[in-house]
Amino acid sequence: MSKSYPIWIDVSGDNYKQSKSFGSRDHVTMDIKVGSSRAYSNDLARVSIHMHEDADGNREFDLAVDGLIMRSGVQTADKKYYNRDPKHANLILQLKKNGYVS
């Protein structure tokens, strides 16, 4: 008898092909589905985490749900961490997409 799971998560990373607990270097995307099993489920959300590193060694992390940045933070080169206002992060992302900032 097979088990059915009402929540199913497909995880894809930049350096792993299997679903499990893991670390990632640049980005991770999780497609979350709900329903009665893997075969009979519907898309609920896509959650992604991206990391960008600038020339000075500062790392920016963005957590997005369906493409909308919900949380953002920066780890400086000296390992200090700062949260950012997600409204500001979404504004910057839109400006970058439209070519207003690089």
N, C-alpha and C positions, 0 to 999 in steps of 0.2 A: 504494500500500500504506500503510495507516494504522499508526501506532505505538501500542503499548499500554503503559501505565504501571502497574506493580504498586502504586504509592502515588499516591493522588489527594487533593489538598487543596482544599477549597472555602473561600474566605476571604470574610468579609463584615465591613465596617467601617461606622462611623457616617457616613462622608463619601465613600466610594468604592464604585463598582459593579463594578469590574473587578479580576481577580486580577493583582497585580503588587507590586513593592516600593513601600511607601507609609508615610506617617505617619498617625496618627490622634489625634483630640482626646480622646475619652472611652473608647471600648472597641473591641476587635477580637475576632471569634470565628472560629475555624478548625475546620471539620469534616474530620477525617482519615479517609480510607477506604482499605482495602487489598483487593487481589484481582488480577484479570488486566487490567482496564481500567476506565474510568469507569462503563460500563454494568453490568459484572459485578464489583462491589465491595461490601464490607460496611463498616459503621461500625466504626472502631477507637476513636476518642476525639474529644471536643470540647475544644479548648483555647481559653481566653478570657483576655483581659487587660483589666482595668478600672482607670480612674483616677478618684479622687474628690478634689476640692479643698475645703478648709474655708474659713471666713470669714477666717482669718489668712493664707491663701495657701499653706498646707502641702498637699502632694500625696501621696496614698496610692495605691500601685500594688499590684494583686493579680493573680497568675498562677494560674489554676485549670485543672485537668484534670477533665473530667466533673463540674464543680460543686464540686470539693474544692480549696481554696486550697493550692497547693504552695509558693509563695514570695510574700512580701509585703515591701514596702519603703516608706519615707517620704522624700520630698525636702522639706526645710524651705523656708520662704520665702527664706532666705539661701543656697539652693542646696546645702546639705549633704545627703548621702544616707545612710540607715541601713537595713540589712536587719532584718526582723522574724522572729521564730520563727513558722513556719507553723502550729504547734499553737495558739499564742495567737490568730492571725488567724482560724482556724476556730472557735475558742471564741467570739470576739467576733461573728462572722457568725451563729452559731447563737443567741446571746443577742439579737441584733438581730431575727432572724426571729421569735423567740418573744415579742418585745415587752418584754424585760427592760432593754434599754438603747436609747438613740436614736442 
